[in-house]
Amino acid sequence: MEAEAAKFIGAGLATLGMIGAGIGVGTIFGNFLSGATRNPSAAGGQFTNLILGAALTEALGILAFVLGLLILFS
Amino acid sequence: MASPMEQFEIQEGLQLPTVPLPGGLSVDLSLNNSIMAMLIAAGLIIAFFAIATSRAAVVPGRMQLIAEGLFSYIDDMAHGIIGHESRKFFPYVFSIFLFVLSMNMLGMFLSFTATSQLAVTVTLALMTFLIVLVVGFLRNGANMYKLFVPSGVPWYMLFLVTPIEIISFFLRPVTLALRLFGNMLGGHVALKVFAGFIPALAGLGAVGVVGAVLPLAGVVALTSLEFLVAFLQAFVFAVLTCVYLNDVVNLGDHH
């Protein structure tokens, strides 16, 4: 296999790590919604925690994305 | 057709001399598109707040309402996380928030986003990290080790917990920088890739022109999503700065 082709396949495989981040962020927002519909009055105060959790989870997906870019462009 | 990565290239602009600084360092004053974007972003913040507060009244006008809204939004957030000492760190948190927000938003209107440069986001993340370290050592001194030794953990678990805490502490600036960089880079690449589908499809003839409506609608939807991401990432940067500051400001107290 040519090195160039292997590079593209590797970059594609590296971005698969974003699947986990997608599941994680989906779980966070889904659980927030199910909690917020049960107790809407408490939902507003948890917005910062919601964004914080989503951001911390998303960072791991971004790591995979950056790794894919590193493989592709270096 | 131009590559979707072309928008992130640094283009040299006005050439200015290199000025030596005391201590054997030197600074290159030349302007490129990244520096111009940052200067415009900083200038817009200063101009906006200068105009908004020039005719400050008890009953605020439109501009003053936006400025006060931003101010109290971040102030409430910082107070909720850091507690009663949040005002000491508020200027830094608010400056970082406004600067990142302004650069992100400007990136939606100009052809260049300053926060999609790793050098910019790493500098901002290192500033936060160093401030956390300095504040932590000034306030706690040698008690800083408590950051890595959570109270209430059995001693035999510390062999496992302490290395994890140390690694996660030193990964903070890395993830802080990469999150902002990755989000802005990824969003703008996706926008340009979708935009590239439109001329490619439209070139196929009458059927292609009808099909090109789909990516066009996608670009419009993605653009509105990017405005949300631009604000959210600035907010996330400010929230995480507060959380990291809170770790060292309220070290050891549970509240």
Chai-1 contact restraints between the chains, C-beta under 6 A:
chainA,res_idxA,chainB,res_idxB,connection_type,confidence,min_distance_angstrom,max_distance_angstrom,comment,restraint_id
A,T48,B,M77,contact,1.0,0.0,6.0,A-B,restraint_1
A,I51,B,V236,contact,1.0,0.0,6.0,A-B,restraint_2
A,L52,B,V239,contact,1.0,0.0,6.0,A-B,restraint_3
A,A55,B,V236,contact,1.0,0.0,6.0,A-B,restraint_4
A,A59,B,T175,contact,1.0,0.0,6.0,A-B,restraint_5
A,A59,B,R179,contact,1.0,0.0,6.0,A-B,restraint_6
A,I62,B,L178,contact,1.0,0.0,6.0,A-B,restraint_7
A,I62,B,R179,contact,1.0,0.0,6.0,A-B,restraint_8
A,I62,B,G182,contact,1.0,0.0,6.0,A-B,restraint_9
A,F65,B,G182,contact,1.0,0.0,6.0,A-B,restraint_10
A,F65,B,G186,contact,1.0,0.0,6.0,A-B,restraint_11
A,V66,B,L178,contact,1.0,0.0,6.0,A-B,restraint_12
A,V66,B,G182,contact,1.0,0.0,6.0,A-B,restraint_13
